[in-house]
């Protein structure tokens, strides 16, 4: 594809001369007779480079250069200032407006073509560097996001892992102490999971854990923090939730898991999955991270002793 050059000069004969010279070098050339028309054509045609005369009616080249540099769609287009004025202050004024190069009239068209080629080559190289940096940035960002998820997500269930949950639990405890608020914990423990692994195999057991993770993710709110607590245990932190609310959530989850029909390949689960659970309220059932977790564990043990497949609310 040909590089597009926009010539802005009020001298039509000069524009024609430049057009002929540049078209001979395989450039695609368009013309403007003043600064205002130059801006309009730049916005419409998106040239690769602009040749801009300083002295023009309606709007001079320096004003047009400043405006082009101030617009998002044109600020990156290279600009060569053309003028019969060769004093240093006029060169500085042109560069101060954002010009990339300065060429006093008269000049040899071959020199102009050489300068255009050099500027376009640098621009192309810079564009490639920017694109490469952007590609590298996205790759690094994706890698960092992957590593971040690896650090906080349980690979099997897609729930948060124990380490991340403990960090969030500590933060929620501190928040509730500071603002005199409350939250509830629900701790679940699959019943007789070792026996299921023994009968159906660990691969089938992993399928059950995945299914339970999916159920928990879909039955809890976005603000709730649910994690694999370890092995076949799962835990959920429900901010700003009272005991009746948490008990209702725990009961619905238990019923959903009880209706779970797991399968792995041609093998299907031939029995019901049951799960025991405990519900605790902060700070009533423990005023610190260790205390609230201890209450949850104690209530789970009580549910197991009383026959399993129970939800036990901790005692104050």
Steps between C-alpha positions, in 0.01 A plus 500: 500500500629844403590750772261796503645855493292813561643827359363823650614811310315797348719491186326261256800490266727398789253231607488362144879485483521312830216268399674399178831441680344290778270301277810404302627352830178296533336723765124560507465881514209726605493880522370783719521876432494627861531385860129445558467284190811311607341407834177391331685278252725359770198394703333349194793332321734415790823567307829340598682837486408869453701767315390832647585847371528771766352798317143425383168689503210422738726303735879494487709184522621551855144531632394195298799305634405583859138394444602175330724417794211564739259247346513131587452376143774722349753560777723212387518601132852626410510863378766672288487881507568669163578873477713758324594632844829352614574697815572293811205645693256381236649151509467495877143625474417216264654237725325659797167436329584130472660471154728202437719665237562836334581561133559854364392590148629462238609139533582206280197265471739206537605635841134528600436142389805384697381678816148361462642149456722534807216633719256231385763231564554630855124526554449143378779375724355685797153363427639148492680558829181631661300204367765258626498668841120487512507132407761435769297700753188292430698178526655606830161618629341168403783308663471708817124446510552126453756490781273708724216254446734208558589652835142548620288241316465130581580325172254213546185684609564855363417633847738718700773306676559478874778758508298768322191427706691545824630835379147620414361362825759695700409816307129448566560439871695827524230688306222369720690583819570853377144577390307273742362286218439126465540212256426129494713198414367178348731200516413183304655153522405219261377190684687172447708638215783254567258215436386658170862530389559139596198370306501725194863614485671834557427627149129459568547664839663799332196526271275526806718773651485694171122472490469624857728793419270587208193482726658729760607757241151516355301502823696766686510876438776683321608666825526167682844337524490125445804274513619145513602477863697180453434147376121458489427810710359826363448832672305817419517847654176696467547872583214688666295180538318394817455147633154431352620613159813285514304198630260530207789518251673200659179295487441578130859408414475177696181403314656581164806287575277217622339492153836495323532235228869471423652310211851441368517333160266201499502478879211656693451560872249248634434665837408834651767751596450640848680785666522633855524867577537761771392862518675760718440871559777751561553624768242297699673166439855630506658845508813414302598299194618203705193505726240511222675219309523293817124541551435389142719190539341411834151519352600282202630236741170515685307448175715194421442352845124549473468298180635722219298675227422776752544876518597606853495862615775584747413581858595837649 
